[in-house]
Amino acid sequence: MTTDILIVGSGCAGLYAALHLPQDKAITIITKKDSESSDSFLAQGGMCMLKDSGDYDSYFEDTLRAGHYENDKTSVEIMIKSSPDIVDDLVSYGVDFQREEDGSFSFTKEGAHSTKRILFHKDITGKEITSHLLTQVRNRKNVTILENTCLLDLLCEGNACYGAVVRNADGSVSRISADYTLLATGGVGGLYRHSTNFRHLTGDSIAIALKHNIRTKDLDYIQIHPTTLFSDKKEDRSFLISESVRGEGARLYDKNMQRFVDELLPRDLLTEAIYAQMKKDGTDFVWEDLRPIPTEELTLHFPNIVAHCKKMGYDVTRECIPVVPAQHYFMGGIEVNHQSKTSMERLYAIGETACNGVHGKNRLASNSLLESLVFAKRAAFDLSAHYESANDKGSELSTMINEDTDFNALAQKYHDMIMNTIQKGQKK
């Protein structure tokens, strides 16, 4: 198969990039499962926005403080200043953010934020944003989406990428030649026992980058979300109890139902405090109390959380729920510049699989959707401005497809390499 531009991943980054690429180019999006099985659909709390110029310094400082001042300051500036433009785009696509009676945006607050600056749609903001992006993409005649199509390798010659090797829905292996490739494969949560991520998100782009010596950055910077609903079933994906719940007043208790921590600490510090309390109490979880939030507000703002907890046997309006930290987000990834270009020519990386340094060592709550959208758009604009045909170079690279190649074994090898790199860095 030949296409002009190949996008690997159907989360908000990949979809938003597709909407800002030239409509006279043939764009192919491949996704490992179905189009809606991306972590972008799972995001609950919301998306940050610079609500006015007076909040810039505070927002900038909050992001750096959460990131332990290891952030790339230029990336942070770009993200914050671009946020109003991103919001305008989303609203034009039909995204329905919560509003006040006068029609202005409603904002909520989460841990490590000094003020309310987070846009939201109930507790399914990611689904609201990404579903509208997907609808827009499906309406583009120049875009083809191939579901259940797995990235196996890149087609490379020298230090340039000319497409990818993929496993198709029918199990066959084939080549997709492309002038440019954008990697948007998401995080690494599928490599962990406890994670809020979909199980099929296993850092495939990272593994392939390691194989081809494409520069990576901060692979040991893993964010653990402090509060996910405790389950003793290994097959369960960890259900996230949004940061916004604590932002609206929820409390954390030890085994004696005593409050033991400031619930609005940055995620890494709160996680440490919860682990310490669990060790002290000899328990597998702590308790979260959502009852301080008025019942009407709780059911209006967090209907998905309320419904899921009820399904699992908990009435959050009457009782506390057991919560435990779980792997949530990947701050590291394939190293990119401020236009999302990787160290390999004709190859971009966007979303959680990329690392432009914006999050530093620890991501500030609700910066993930915004960062993904901002730098996906920058990738699309940079690619468009410098577009050059590869002259069917990809079609010449047939050596990557070998019927005897055990791609499952190769994938396991490089996924093991990811975990070894992460573990070595964390020990160091």
CORCORSUL-V347085 format. One record per backbone hydrogen bond with DSSP energy under -0.5 kcal/mol. CO is the residue of the C=O (numbers start at 1). NH is the residue of the N-H. If there is no record, write none. Layout:
co->CO nh->NH
co->CO nh->NH
//
This chain:
co->1 nh->177
co->3 nh->179
co->4 nh->179
co->4 nh->180
co->5 nh->28
co->6 nh->182
co->7 nh->9
co->7 nh->30
co->8 nh->184
co->11 nh->15
co->12 nh->16
co->13 nh->17
co->14 nh->18
co->15 nh->19
co->16 nh->20
co->17 nh->20
co->18 nh->21
co->22 nh->25
co->25 nh->27
co->26 nh->4
co->26 nh->5
co->27 nh->144
co->28 nh->7
co->28 nh->30
co->29 nh->146
co->30 nh->9
co->31 nh->149
co->33 nh->148
co->34 nh->37
co->36 nh->38
co->38 nh->41
co->39 nh->42
co->39 nh->43
co->40 nh->43
co->41 nh->127
co->43 nh->126
co->43 nh->127
co->44 nh->125
co->47 nh->119
co->49 nh->51
co->52 nh->55
co->53 nh->56
co->55 nh->59
co->56 nh->60
co->57 nh->61
co->58 nh->62
co->59 nh->63
co->60 nh->64
co->61 nh->65
co->62 nh->66
co->63 nh->67
co->64 nh->69
co->65 nh->68
co->67 nh->70
co->67 nh->361
co->71 nh->73
co->72 nh->76
co->73 nh->77
co->74 nh->78
co->75 nh->79
co->76 nh->80
co->77 nh->81
co->78 nh->82
co->79 nh->83
co->80 nh->83
co->82 nh->85
co->82 nh->86
co->83 nh->87
co->84 nh->88
co->85 nh->89
co->86 nh->90
co->87 nh->91
co->88 nh->92
co->89 nh->93
co->90 nh->93
co->90 nh->95
co->91 nh->94
co->95 nh->97
co->98 nh->106
co->100 nh->103
co->104 nh->100
co->108 nh->117
co->108 nh->118
co->110 nh->113
co->111 nh->365
co->115 nh->117
co->117 nh->49
co->117 nh->119
co->118 nh->108
co->119 nh->47
co->120 nh->98
co->121 nh->124
co->124 nh->128
co->125 nh->129
co->126 nh->130
co->127 nh->131
co->128 nh->132
co->129 nh->133
co->130 nh->134
co->131 nh->135
co->132 nh->136
co->133 nh->137
co->134 nh->138
co->135 nh->139
co->137 nh->140
co->139 nh->141
co->140 nh->143
co->142 nh->27
co->144 nh->29
co->144 nh->146
co->145 nh->147
co->146 nh->31
co->148 nh->150
co->150 nh->167
co->153 nh->165
co->154 nh->156
co->155 nh->162
co->157 nh->160
co->159 nh->345
co->160 nh->157
co->162 nh->178
co->163 nh->155
co->164 nh->176
co->165 nh->152
co->165 nh->153
co->166 nh->168
co->166 nh->174
co->167 nh->150
co->168 nh->171
co->172 nh->168
co->174 nh->166
co->175 nh->177
co->176 nh->164
co->177 nh->3
co->180 nh->6
co->181 nh->348
co->182 nh->8
co->182 nh->184
co->183 nh->350
co->184 nh->11
co->187 nh->203
co->188 nh->191
co->189 nh->192
co->193 nh->195
co->194 nh->327
co->195 nh->238
co->198 nh->201
co->200 nh->202
co->201 nh->190
co->203 nh->207
co->204 nh->208
co->205 nh->209
co->206 nh->210
co->207 nh->211
co->208 nh->212
co->209 nh->214
co->210 nh->213
co->215 nh->335
co->217 nh->333
co->218 nh->221
co->220 nh->222
co->221 nh->331
co->221 nh->332
co->223 nh->225
co->223 nh->328
co->223 nh->329
co->225 nh->326
co->226 nh->228
co->227 nh->241
co->228 nh->324
co->229 nh->239
co->232 nh->234
co->233 nh->236
co->238 nh->240
co->239 nh->229
co->240 nh->242
co->242 nh->245
co->242 nh->246
co->243 nh->247
co->244 nh->248
co->245 nh->250
co->246 nh->249
co->251 nh->289
co->252 nh->260
co->253 nh->287
co->254 nh->257
co->258 nh->254
co->261 nh->263
co->262 nh->265
co->264 nh->112
co->266 nh->270
co->267 nh->271
co->268 nh->272
co->269 nh->273
co->270 nh->274
co->271 nh->275
co->272 nh->276
co->273 nh->277
co->274 nh->278
co->275 nh->279
co->276 nh->280
co->277 nh->281
co->278 nh->282
co->278 nh->283
co->286 nh->323
co->287 nh->253
co->288 nh->290
co->288 nh->321
co->289 nh->251
co->290 nh->293
co->294 nh->298
co->295 nh->299
co->296 nh->300
co->297 nh->301
co->298 nh->302
co->302 nh->306
co->303 nh->307
co->304 nh->308
co->305 nh->309
co->306 nh->310
co->307 nh->311
co->308 nh->312
co->309 nh->314
co->310 nh->313
co->314 nh->316
co->315 nh->318
co->315 nh->319
co->321 nh->288
co->322 nh->230
co->323 nh->286
co->324 nh->228
co->326 nh->225
co->327 nh->196
co->329 nh->223
co->329 nh->331
co->333 nh->217
co->334 nh->355
co->337 nh->340
co->340 nh->349
co->341 nh->337
co->344 nh->347
co->345 nh->161
co->346 nh->181
co->347 nh->342
co->348 nh->183
co->350 nh->353
co->351 nh->354
co->353 nh->334
co->355 nh->336
co->357 nh->72
co->357 nh->360
co->359 nh->362
co->364 nh->367
co->366 nh->48
co->367 nh->371
co->368 nh->372
co->369 nh->373
co->370 nh->374
co->371 nh->375
co->372 nh->376
co->373 nh->377
co->374 nh->378
co->375 nh->379
co->376 nh->380
co->377 nh->381
co->378 nh->382
co->379 nh->383
co->380 nh->384
co->381 nh->385
co->382 nh->386
co->384 nh->387
co->390 nh->393
co->392 nh->395
co->392 nh->396
co->393 nh->396
co->394 nh->397
co->396 nh->398
co->398 nh->401
co->400 nh->402
co->402 nh->405
co->405 nh->407
co->406 nh->410
co->407 nh->411
co->408 nh->412
co->409 nh->413
co->410 nh->414
co->411 nh->415
co->412 nh->416
co->413 nh->417
co->414 nh->418
co->415 nh->419
co->416 nh->420
co->417 nh->421
co->418 nh->422
co->419 nh->423
co->420 nh->424
co->421 nh->425
co->422 nh->426
co->423 nh->427
co->424 nh->428
//
